[in-house]
Amino acid sequence: MHNATEKVFVAQKNVVGVDIGSNSIKLINLKENRQGVHLQAFDMAMLPPETVVDGALLNFTAIVEKLKEMISANKLRSKNVAVSVSGHSVIIKKISLPEMTPEELEESIQWEAEQYIPFDIKDVNVDVQIINPKAGQEQMDVLLVAAKKDVLQDYISVIQEAGLKPNVVDVDTFAVQNMFELNYGFPPNETIALVNIGASVININVIADSITTFTRDISMGGGLLTSEIQRQLNISYEEAEHYKTAGAGNITNSTIAREVQAMSERIALTLVNEIQRSLDFYAATTVNADISRIYLSGGSAQITGLIRSLEQSLEVPVELVNPFKNIIVDAKKFDVDLLQRMAPVAAVAVGLGLRKPGDKL
């Protein structure tokens, strides 16, 4: 949970960002210098079905093999990696505590955290960040992050088995925030929502005046559409994934194209309803909760009808994020059109790729 504005001394190289999602792995290597942030490598590989379920890694071998292939294909020399977790195994809470120094907070956080975490404190790693040191009445606002040790250990193990060094373990929500800060910055005196829609988890992060005020992970995503296409058309997971990502406009059989479009719009509505429920909860519990814009990222952000549905339901402009917007891309080395088409998928990976060895969560 690293604030991108805290510049670590320049001598440190960026780590390789590895985003292990429930149906694909995204890998990125960035290089920062005085000219800016340069793209060195970006790759994506599909995983077999049921490899990652609800954030739990079920098929270690498939992940390790894919990672080794990607490292080799991209000729990556750096072994230092940042990886991230989300979903059931992660709890993020904004809490108010009496004003204290960072040192005092470090000492007391285990005890404080126990009151807010539904897991046994011995089973989780806890981290904390002061987001507003003077919130008034001698209180300060703190962001508390707890992640289950067994899940973290699984992510660390697959990275190590692939011959890499896990340097930083982050949370998807904050990786997306890091990516957004580099490319868009945070508008002052404005509240925005970053919504990252993966195959099985939606991360919501509401940021008011550049500070996180609400987060929620919803356990559903674009995988709903893959399952629906698979069931209705009686086809394999791989074919269903192809139809989902191709979009109705690129399917040659017009009957199937119409069916896929109708399914996409139905699933989009289901996802929108869940997002709306979370944002309604935020609005009901917060003063001045008007969100001025929603930024979408994630592999399932491009589901047909999703943006239109969100705009209609929430009456707020919705924009698809470009994680490469402020990244320097060499057109001789990369297919820029392909990169733009894949951009929403890269959000978490870019946020991870901006990290430096030894960054805290």
KEKE-3310 file (N, C-alpha, C; in steps of 0.2 Angstrom, whole numbers, plus 5000, padded with zeros to 4 digits):
npx = (5004:5007:5011:5011:5017:5027:5043:5055:5073:5081:5090:5085:5079:5063:5052:5047:5030:5018:5003:4992:4978:4960:4958:4969:4987:4995:5010:5022:5036:5043:5053:5060:5065:5073:5066:5054:5042:5045:5040:5045:5042:5027:5016:5003:4995:4984:4975:4972:4954:4948:4960:4963:4952:4941:4951:4960:4974:4973:4979:4994:5005:5001:5001:5015:5022:5017:5022:5036:5037:5033:5043:5054:5051:5050:5063:5067:5078:5078:5074:5066:5050:5033:5018:5000:4985:4967:4950:4941:4951:4956:4955:4950:4950:4944:4948:4946:4958:4965:4976:4993:5011:5019:5027:5022:5009:5013:5017:5005:4996:4992:4984:4974:4969:4963:4950:4943:4944:4938:4944:4955:4968:4981:4981:4983:4992:4995:4994:4996:4991:4993:4981:4975:4982:4978:4963:4954:4947:4957:4959:4965:4964:4965:4971:4968:4974:4972:4978:4976:4987:4990:4985:4993:5005:5004:5004:5017:5024:5022:5028:5041:5044:5044:5056:5058:5060:5049:5046:5038:5022:5006:4990:4976:4967:4975:4985:4979:4975:4988:4992:4983:4986:4998:4995:4983:4982:4975:4960:4959:4948:4938:4927:4930:4927:4936:4934:4938:4936:4937:4939:4933:4932:4927:4934:4932:4935:4934:4939:4942:4946:4960:4962:4959:4942:4933:4932:4928:4927:4919:4913:4912:4911:4917:4918:4906:4899:4906:4903:4889:4888:4895:4886:4873:4876:4882:4896:4915:4925:4936:4931:4920:4926:4933:4922:4917:4927:4929:4918:4902:4901:4912:4909:4906:4894:4878:4867:4872:4880:4870:4864:4875:4877:4865:4866:4878:4873:4863:4871:4880:4871:4868:4881:4882:4871:4876:4888:4881:4874:4885:4890:4879:4878:4890:4886:4876:4882:4891:4895:4893:4894:4895:4899:4910:4915:4917:4930:4934:4942:4951:4949:4936:4930:4926:4914:4900:4888:4891:4897:4887:4876:4880:4882:4869:4862:4869:4870:4881:4896:4906:4921:4933:4948:4965:4979:4992:4993:5002:5014:5029:5030:5038:5036:5042:5045:5034:5017:5007:4993:4987:4991:4983:4971:4971:4973:4964:4965:4978:4979:4981:4993:5001:5001:5008:5020:5026:5031:5045:5059:5056:5046:5033:5017)
npy = (4994:5007:5024:5032:5045:5046:5046:5034:5032:5035:5026:5013:4999:4996:4983:4967:4967:4955:4949:4938:4933:4926:4920:4922:4927:4942:4950:4962:4974:4988:5003:5016:5033:5049:5054:5048:5035:5020:5007:4991:4977:4968:4956:4943:4928:4915:4905:4888:4883:4884:4886:4896:4900:4910:4918:4909:4899:4885:4876:4874:4870:4873:4887:4890:4884:4893:4905:4903:4901:4914:4922:4918:4919:4933:4937:4941:4948:4953:4947:4951:4952:4959:4955:4953:4952:4949:4949:4937:4934:4946:4960:4977:4991:5007:5016:5025:5031:5036:5050:5047:5043:5036:5026:5022:5018:5006:4998:4996:4991:4977:4974:4984:4980:4968:4970:4973:4964:4949:4937:4926:4934:4929:4922:4931:4944:4960:4977:4994:5011:5028:5039:5051:5062:5071:5071:5078:5081:5075:5064:5051:5046:5030:5018:5001:4986:4969:4953:4936:4924:4911:4912:4922:4915:4905:4913:4918:4906:4901:4910:4909:4896:4897:4902:4915:4931:4935:4951:4961:4961:4965:4973:4971:4982:4993:4993:4996:5009:5015:5014:5022:5035:5038:5039:5048:5056:5063:5071:5087:5091:5082:5068:5052:5035:5021:5007:4990:4977:4960:4943:4936:4944:4960:4975:4989:5006:5020:5037:5051:5067:5063:5054:5037:5032:5023:5005:4990:4973:4963:4947:4942:4943:4945:4931:4926:4928:4920:4907:4907:4909:4897:4887:4890:4889:4877:4874:4873:4879:4887:4891:4898:4909:4914:4919:4928:4938:4942:4949:4953:4959:4954:4941:4928:4920:4926:4923:4917:4928:4938:4931:4930:4944:4947:4940:4946:4958:4955:4950:4961:4970:4963:4964:4978:4981:4975:4983:4996:4994:4993:5006:5014:5010:5016:5030:5031:5031:5042:5059:5072:5063:5063:5056:5060:5055:5039:5027:5014:4998:4982:4965:4962:4974:4978:4972:4970:4983:4986:4999:5008:5004:5006:5020:5024:5019:5024:5038:5045:5050:5037:5030:5021:5016:5020:5011:5014:5027:5037:5031:5028:5021:5011:5011:5003:4992:4987:4982:4994:4996:4984:4984:4994:4989:4979:4986:4989:4977:4977:4985:4981:4975:4985:4994:4986:4985:4997:4997:4997:4987:4981:4990:4994:4985)
npz = (5000:4994:4993:4978:4977:4986:4983:4980:4983:4967:4963:4964:4955:4946:4951:4944:4938:4943:4939:4945:4940:4940:4928:4920:4918:4920:4915:4918:4914:4919:4917:4926:4923:4921:4910:4911:4913:4906:4895:4896:4895:4891:4895:4893:4898:4896:4909:4913:4916:4933:4939:4948:4961:4968:4973:4978:4975:4966:4957:4957:4948:4935:4936:4939:4928:4918:4922:4921:4907:4903:4908:4902:4888:4887:4890:4903:4915:4927:4944:4954:4961:4961:4968:4969:4980:4982:4986:4996:5005:5010:5020:5020:5029:5034:5048:5064:5075:5091:5090:5086:5086:5071:5075:5088:5083:5075:5086:5092:5083:5081:5091:5090:5078:5080:5084:5073:5063:5055:5056:5065:5073:5073:5061:5051:5041:5045:5040:5040:5036:5038:5034:5036:5047:5056:5060:5067:5084:5091:5084:5072:5055:5049:5037:5037:5033:5031:5027:5024:5030:5025:5012:5006:5008:4998:4986:4987:4987:4973:4966:4970:4966:4953:4951:4955:4965:4977:4981:4984:4991:4987:4987:4976:4974:4978:4970:4958:4961:4962:4949:4943:4949:4943:4929:4928:4939:4955:4956:4964:4978:4974:4972:4966:4959:4958:4949:4947:4937:4937:4932:4942:4953:4959:4962:4972:4974:4982:4981:4989:4987:4985:4994:5000:5004:5005:5002:4993:4990:4978:4976:4962:4944:4927:4924:4926:4914:4905:4910:4907:4893:4890:4895:4889:4875:4875:4874:4875:4889:4884:4871:4875:4882:4871:4863:4872:4874:4860:4857:4851:4839:4832:4829:4818:4815:4814:4822:4834:4838:4841:4852:4861:4863:4870:4881:4887:4890:4899:4910:4912:4918:4930:4936:4937:4946:4958:4959:4961:4973:4982:4981:4984:4997:5002:4999:5008:5020:5021:5022:5010:4998:4984:4969:4956:4945:4937:4935:4925:4925:4921:4915:4912:4910:4898:4894:4884:4884:4898:4902:4897:4905:4918:4918:4916:4927:4938:4935:4932:4924:4915:4913:4903:4909:4904:4907:4901:4898:4902:4900:4892:4877:4866:4849:4840:4846:4852:4848:4846:4844:4848:4861:4866:4865:4874:4885:4897:4904:4910:4921:4935:4935:4930:4940:4950:4944:4945:4958:4970:4975:4992:4995:5007:5010)
capx = (5000:5013:5009:5016:5020:5033:5048:5060:5078:5081:5095:5082:5075:5057:5051:5042:5023:5015:4996:4989:4970:4957:4959:4975:4992:4998:5016:5025:5042:5044:5059:5059:5071:5071:5062:5047:5041:5046:5037:5051:5039:5021:5013:4997:4994:4978:4976:4966:4949:4948:4967:4962:4945:4940:4958:4964:4977:4971:4983:5001:5009:4999:5004:5022:5024:5015:5026:5042:5037:5033:5049:5059:5049:5051:5070:5067:5083:5076:5070:5062:5043:5028:5012:4995:4980:4961:4944:4939:4957:4959:4951:4953:4945:4946:4947:4949:4961:4968:4982:4999:5016:5019:5030:5017:5004:5016:5017:4998:4991:4989:4979:4968:4966:4959:4943:4940:4945:4934:4949:4960:4974:4987:4981:4984:4997:4992:4998:4992:4994:4990:4979:4974:4985:4974:4956:4950:4946:4963:4959:4968:4961:4970:4969:4970:4974:4974:4978:4977:4994:4990:4984:4999:5010:5003:5006:5024:5027:5022:5033:5048:5044:5045:5063:5058:5060:5043:5049:5032:5015:5001:4982:4974:4964:4980:4989:4975:4976:4995:4992:4979:4989:5003:4992:4978:4982:4969:4957:4958:4941:4933:4927:4930:4927:4940:4931:4942:4932:4941:4934:4929:4932:4926:4937:4929:4939:4931:4944:4939:4952:4966:4962:4954:4937:4929:4934:4925:4928:4913:4915:4909:4915:4916:4917:4898:4897:4909:4899:4883:4889:4897:4880:4868:4878:4885:4903:4920:4927:4940:4927:4916:4931:4934:4916:4916:4932:4928:4913:4897:4903:4917:4907:4903:4887:4874:4862:4876:4882:4864:4864:4881:4876:4859:4869:4882:4869:4860:4877:4882:4866:4869:4887:4880:4867:4881:4892:4877:4873:4891:4891:4873:4880:4895:4883:4872:4886:4896:4893:4896:4897:4894:4905:4909:4916:4919:4935:4934:4948:4950:4948:4929:4927:4923:4908:4895:4883:4892:4898:4881:4872:4883:4880:4861:4860:4872:4869:4888:4900:4910:4927:4938:4955:4971:4985:4998:4992:5008:5019:5032:5030:5042:5031:5046:5046:5027:5011:5003:4985:4986:4992:4978:4965:4972:4975:4961:4967:4984:4978:4984:5000:5005:5002:5013:5026:5028:5034:5052:5060:5056:5040:5028:5011)
capy = (5000:5012:5030:5033:5051:5045:5044:5030:5035:5033:5020:5006:4997:4993:4976:4965:4966:4949:4949:4932:4933:4919:4916:4924:4930:4947:4952:4969:4976:4995:5006:5023:5037:5056:5055:5046:5028:5016:5000:4986:4971:4966:4949:4940:4921:4912:4899:4883:4884:4881:4886:4901:4901:4915:4921:4904:4895:4878:4873:4877:4868:4877:4894:4890:4883:4899:4910:4902:4902:4921:4925:4916:4922:4940:4938:4946:4947:4954:4941:4954:4953:4962:4951:4956:4948:4952:4945:4935:4934:4953:4965:4984:4995:5014:5016:5031:5030:5042:5053:5044:5043:5030:5020:5020:5014:5000:4994:4994:4989:4971:4974:4988:4977:4962:4972:4975:4958:4943:4931:4926:4939:4925:4920:4936:4949:4966:4983:5000:5017:5034:5043:5058:5062:5075:5071:5082:5078:5071:5057:5051:5041:5025:5012:4995:4980:4962:4947:4929:4922:4905:4914:4925:4910:4902:4917:4918:4900:4900:4915:4906:4890:4899:4904:4922:4933:4939:4957:4966:4958:4971:4972:4973:4989:4999:4992:5000:5016:5017:5015:5028:5041:5039:5041:5053:5060:5063:5078:5090:5092:5078:5061:5047:5028:5016:5000:4985:4971:4955:4937:4933:4949:4967:4979:4996:5010:5027:5041:5058:5072:5059:5049:5032:5033:5017:5000:4984:4968:4959:4941:4941:4946:4943:4924:4924:4928:4914:4902:4908:4907:4890:4884:4892:4887:4870:4874:4873:4885:4891:4894:4903:4914:4918:4923:4934:4943:4944:4954:4951:4962:4950:4934:4928:4918:4932:4921:4917:4935:4941:4928:4933:4951:4947:4937:4951:4964:4953:4949:4968:4972:4960:4967:4985:4981:4974:4989:5001:4992:4995:5013:5016:5010:5022:5036:5032:5032:5047:5066:5074:5057:5064:5054:5064:5050:5032:5024:5006:4994:4975:4962:4962:4981:4979:4968:4974:4986:4988:5006:5011:5002:5009:5027:5025:5017:5029:5044:5048:5048:5032:5030:5016:5018:5017:5011:5015:5034:5041:5027:5029:5015:5011:5008:4998:4986:4985:4983:4999:4995:4978:4986:4998:4984:4975:4991:4988:4971:4978:4990:4979:4974:4992:4997:4982:4986:5004:4997:4996:4982:4983:4994:4990:4984)
capz = (5000:4994:4990:4972:4977:4990:4978:4983:4979:4960:4961:4964:4949:4947:4951:4938:4941:4941:4942:4944:4940:4940:4921:4916:4922:4917:4918:4916:4917:4918:4919:4927:4923:4921:4905:4913:4914:4900:4895:4894:4893:4894:4892:4896:4896:4899:4913:4913:4921:4940:4942:4953:4962:4974:4975:4981:4970:4966:4952:4957:4943:4929:4937:4939:4921:4914:4924:4918:4900:4901:4910:4897:4882:4888:4892:4909:4919:4935:4947:4959:4958:4965:4966:4973:4982:4983:4987:5003:5010:5011:5023:5020:5033:5036:5055:5067:5081:5094:5087:5089:5081:5067:5079:5092:5079:5074:5092:5095:5078:5081:5096:5087:5072:5082:5085:5066:5058:5057:5056:5070:5072:5072:5054:5046:5041:5046:5038:5041:5033:5041:5028:5039:5054:5060:5058:5072:5090:5093:5081:5065:5051:5047:5033:5040:5028:5034:5022:5027:5029:5021:5005:5005:5007:4992:4981:4988:4984:4966:4963:4971:4962:4946:4951:4956:4972:4979:4984:4987:4991:4987:4986:4969:4975:4979:4964:4953:4963:4960:4942:4941:4951:4938:4923:4928:4945:4958:4955:4971:4980:4970:4974:4961:4961:4953:4949:4943:4936:4935:4930:4948:4959:4957:4967:4972:4978:4982:4983:4990:4988:4984:5000:5000:5009:5005:4998:4994:4985:4977:4973:4955:4938:4920:4923:4925:4907:4902:4912:4904:4886:4890:4897:4884:4868:4876:4871:4880:4892:4879:4866:4878:4883:4865:4861:4877:4872:4854:4856:4847:4832:4828:4828:4811:4815:4817:4828:4840:4840:4845:4859:4865:4865:4875:4887:4889:4892:4906:4915:4913:4922:4936:4939:4938:4952:4963:4960:4963:4980:4986:4980:4988:5004:5003:5000:5014:5027:5020:5021:5004:4995:4977:4965:4950:4939:4938:4931:4925:4923:4922:4909:4911:4910:4891:4893:4880:4888:4905:4903:4896:4910:4924:4917:4917:4934:4943:4933:4933:4918:4917:4908:4903:4911:4900:4911:4898:4896:4904:4900:4886:4873:4859:4844:4836:4850:4854:4843:4850:4843:4852:4868:4868:4865:4880:4891:4904:4908:4912:4927:4942:4933:4929:4947:4953:4940:4948:4964:4971:4980:4999:4997:5011:5007)
cpx = (5004:5010:5014:5020:5027:5039:5054:5067:5079:5085:5091:5078:5068:5057:5047:5035:5020:5008:4993:4981:4967:4957:4965:4981:4995:5005:5019:5031:5042:5050:5058:5066:5069:5066:5055:5048:5041:5043:5043:5048:5032:5018:5007:4997:4988:4979:4970:4961:4950:4955:4967:4955:4945:4947:4962:4967:4976:4976:4990:5005:5008:5002:5011:5025:5023:5020:5033:5042:5037:5039:5054:5057:5050:5058:5071:5073:5082:5072:5066:5055:5038:5022:5006:4989:4973:4956:4943:4945:4959:4953:4954:4948:4948:4944:4949:4952:4964:4975:4988:5004:5016:5022:5025:5011:5007:5015:5010:4993:4988:4983:4972:4965:4961:4951:4939:4940:4941:4938:4953:4966:4980:4987:4982:4990:4993:4997:4993:4996:4990:4988:4977:4976:4981:4966:4951:4948:4951:4963:4963:4964:4967:4967:4972:4969:4976:4973:4979:4984:4994:4989:4990:5005:5010:5005:5014:5027:5027:5027:5040:5049:5046:5052:5064:5058:5054:5046:5043:5026:5010:4994:4980:4971:4969:4984:4986:4976:4983:4995:4988:4982:4994:5000:4987:4979:4976:4966:4956:4950:4936:4933:4926:4930:4931:4937:4935:4938:4936:4936:4930:4929:4931:4929:4934:4933:4937:4937:4942:4945:4958:4967:4957:4949:4933:4931:4929:4927:4922:4915:4911:4912:4913:4915:4910:4896:4900:4905:4892:4883:4891:4890:4875:4870:4881:4892:4908:4921:4931:4936:4923:4920:4932:4928:4915:4921:4931:4923:4908:4898:4908:4915:4903:4896:4883:4869:4866:4878:4876:4863:4869:4879:4870:4862:4873:4878:4866:4866:4879:4877:4867:4875:4885:4876:4871:4885:4888:4875:4879:4891:4885:4875:4885:4891:4879:4876:4891:4893:4896:4899:4896:4900:4904:4911:4918:4924:4935:4940:4946:4948:4940:4926:4924:4917:4903:4890:4884:4893:4891:4876:4874:4881:4873:4859:4863:4872:4876:4892:4905:4915:4931:4945:4960:4977:4992:4998:4998:5014:5022:5033:5033:5038:5035:5046:5039:5022:5006:4995:4983:4986:4986:4971:4965:4973:4971:4963:4974:4984:4982:4991:5004:5006:5007:5020:5029:5032:5041:5053:5060:5050:5036:5022:5007)
cpy = (5006:5018:5032:5040:5051:5042:5040:5032:5031:5027:5013:5005:4995:4986:4974:4964:4960:4949:4943:4932:4926:4916:4918:4927:4936:4949:4958:4971:4984:4998:5014:5027:5044:5058:5053:5038:5024:5009:4996:4980:4971:4960:4947:4933:4918:4906:4894:4885:4881:4882:4891:4902:4905:4917:4915:4900:4888:4873:4876:4876:4872:4885:4895:4889:4889:4904:4909:4903:4910:4924:4924:4919:4930:4942:4942:4943:4948:4949:4944:4955:4956:4958:4954:4951:4952:4947:4943:4935:4940:4957:4972:4988:5002:5015:5023:5029:5036:5044:5049:5044:5036:5024:5017:5015:5007:4995:4992:4991:4982:4971:4978:4984:4971:4964:4973:4969:4952:4937:4932:4930:4935:4922:4925:4941:4955:4972:4989:5006:5023:5038:5050:5059:5066:5076:5075:5078:5074:5064:5057:5045:5036:5020:5006:4989:4974:4957:4941:4926:4916:4907:4917:4920:4907:4906:4918:4912:4899:4905:4912:4900:4891:4902:4912:4924:4937:4945:4961:4962:4964:4969:4975:4981:4994:4999:4997:5007:5019:5019:5021:5035:5043:5042:5047:5058:5060:5071:5081:5091:5088:5071:5057:5040:5025:5009:4995:4979:4965:4949:4935:4938:4956:4971:4986:5000:5017:5032:5048:5063:5068:5054:5043:5032:5027:5012:4994:4979:4964:4953:4939:4945:4943:4935:4922:4924:4922:4908:4902:4906:4899:4885:4884:4889:4880:4870:4874:4880:4890:4894:4899:4909:4918:4922:4929:4939:4946:4949:4952:4953:4958:4942:4933:4925:4923:4929:4920:4924:4938:4938:4930:4940:4951:4945:4942:4956:4962:4953:4956:4971:4969:4963:4974:4985:4980:4980:4995:5000:4995:5003:5017:5016:5015:5028:5037:5033:5037:5054:5068:5068:5057:5061:5057:5060:5044:5030:5017:5003:4987:4972:4961:4968:4982:4975:4972:4976:4988:4995:5010:5010:5006:5017:5028:5024:5022:5036:5048:5046:5042:5031:5024:5018:5015:5017:5013:5023:5038:5037:5027:5022:5015:5008:5003:4992:4983:4986:4988:4998:4989:4980:4990:4994:4980:4979:4989:4982:4972:4982:4987:4978:4980:4995:4993:4984:4993:5003:4996:4991:4985:4988:4990:4989:4991)
cpz = (5000:4990:4984:4973:4982:4985:4982:4980:4972:4959:4961:4957:4951:4948:4945:4942:4938:4944:4940:4945:4940:4933:4917:4921:4917:4920:4915:4919:4915:4920:4920:4926:4922:4916:4907:4914:4908:4900:4892:4891:4895:4891:4896:4894:4900:4904:4912:4918:4928:4942:4948:4955:4969:4977:4978:4975:4971:4962:4952:4951:4937:4930:4936:4932:4917:4915:4921:4911:4899:4903:4904:4890:4882:4890:4898:4913:4926:4938:4953:4957:4963:4963:4971:4975:4982:4985:4995:5008:5012:5014:5023:5024:5035:5044:5058:5074:5085:5091:5090:5084:5077:5071:5084:5089:5077:5080:5093:5090:5078:5086:5094:5082:5074:5082:5078:5061:5060:5057:5063:5069:5070:5065:5049:5046:5041:5044:5039:5038:5036:5035:5030:5046:5059:5058:5062:5079:5093:5090:5075:5062:5048:5042:5035:5035:5031:5028:5025:5025:5024:5013:5002:5003:5000:4986:4981:4985:4977:4963:4964:4967:4955:4945:4952:4963:4973:4984:4988:4986:4992:4987:4980:4969:4975:4973:4958:4955:4961:4953:4940:4943:4945:4931:4923:4934:4949:4958:4962:4972:4976:4972:4967:4963:4955:4954:4944:4943:4933:4933:4936:4954:4956:4963:4966:4976:4977:4985:4983:4991:4989:4990:4999:5006:5010:5000:4999:4988:4984:4973:4967:4950:4932:4919:4923:4918:4903:4903:4908:4897:4885:4890:4891:4877:4869:4872:4877:4883:4888:4874:4869:4879:4877:4863:4866:4875:4865:4853:4851:4839:4828:4827:4822:4810:4818:4823:4834:4842:4844:4852:4863:4868:4870:4881:4891:4893:4899:4911:4917:4919:4929:4940:4941:4945:4958:4965:4963:4971:4984:4986:4984:4995:5006:5004:5006:5021:5026:5019:5014:4999:4987:4973:4958:4944:4941:4933:4931:4922:4924:4916:4907:4910:4903:4889:4889:4885:4895:4906:4902:4902:4917:4924:4918:4924:4939:4941:4934:4927:4920:4911:4909:4904:4905:4904:4908:4896:4897:4904:4893:4883:4867:4854:4839:4840:4852:4848:4847:4850:4848:4860:4870:4869:4872:4886:4897:4908:4912:4919:4933:4940:4933:4936:4951:4950:4942:4954:4964:4976:4987:5001:5002:5007:5007)
residu = (MET:HIS:ASN:ALA:THR:GLU:LYS:VAL:PHE:VAL:ALA:GLN:LYS:ASN:VAL:VAL:GLY:VAL:ASP:ILE:GLY:SER:ASN:SER:ILE:LYS:LEU:ILE:ASN:LEU:LYS:GLU:ASN:ARG:GLN:GLY:VAL:HIS:LEU:GLN:ALA:PHE:ASP:MET:ALA:MET:LEU:PRO:PRO:GLU:THR:VAL:VAL:ASP:GLY:ALA:LEU:LEU:ASN:PHE:THR:ALA:ILE:VAL:GLU:LYS:LEU:LYS:GLU:MET:ILE:SER:ALA:ASN:LYS:LEU:ARG:SER:LYS:ASN:VAL:ALA:VAL:SER:VAL:SER:GLY:HIS:SER:VAL:ILE:ILE:LYS:LYS:ILE:SER:LEU:PRO:GLU:MET:THR:PRO:GLU:GLU:LEU:GLU:GLU:SER:ILE:GLN:TRP:GLU:ALA:GLU:GLN:TYR:ILE:PRO:PHE:ASP:ILE:LYS:ASP:VAL:ASN:VAL:ASP:VAL:GLN:ILE:ILE:ASN:PRO:LYS:ALA:GLY:GLN:GLU:GLN:MET:ASP:VAL:LEU:LEU:VAL:ALA:ALA:LYS:LYS:ASP:VAL:LEU:GLN:ASP:TYR:ILE:SER:VAL:ILE:GLN:GLU:ALA:GLY:LEU:LYS:PRO:ASN:VAL:VAL:ASP:VAL:ASP:THR:PHE:ALA:VAL:GLN:ASN:MET:PHE:GLU:LEU:ASN:TYR:GLY:PHE:PRO:PRO:ASN:GLU:THR:ILE:ALA:LEU:VAL:ASN:ILE:GLY:ALA:SER:VAL:ILE:ASN:ILE:ASN:VAL:ILE:ALA:ASP:SER:ILE:THR:THR:PHE:THR:ARG:ASP:ILE:SER:MET:GLY:GLY:GLY:LEU:LEU:THR:SER:GLU:ILE:GLN:ARG:GLN:LEU:ASN:ILE:SER:TYR:GLU:GLU:ALA:GLU:HIS:TYR:LYS:THR:ALA:GLY:ALA:GLY:ASN:ILE:THR:ASN:SER:THR:ILE:ALA:ARG:GLU:VAL:GLN:ALA:MET:SER:GLU:ARG:ILE:ALA:LEU:THR:LEU:VAL:ASN:GLU:ILE:GLN:ARG:SER:LEU:ASP:PHE:TYR:ALA:ALA:THR:THR:VAL:ASN:ALA:ASP:ILE:SER:ARG:ILE:TYR:LEU:SER:GLY:GLY:SER:ALA:GLN:ILE:THR:GLY:LEU:ILE:ARG:SER:LEU:GLU:GLN:SER:LEU:GLU:VAL:PRO:VAL:GLU:LEU:VAL:ASN:PRO:PHE:LYS:ASN:ILE:ILE:VAL:ASP:ALA:LYS:LYS:PHE:ASP:VAL:ASP:LEU:LEU:GLN:ARG:MET:ALA:PRO:VAL:ALA:ALA:VAL:ALA:VAL:GLY:LEU:GLY:LEU:ARG:LYS:PRO:GLY:ASP:LYS:LEU)
# end
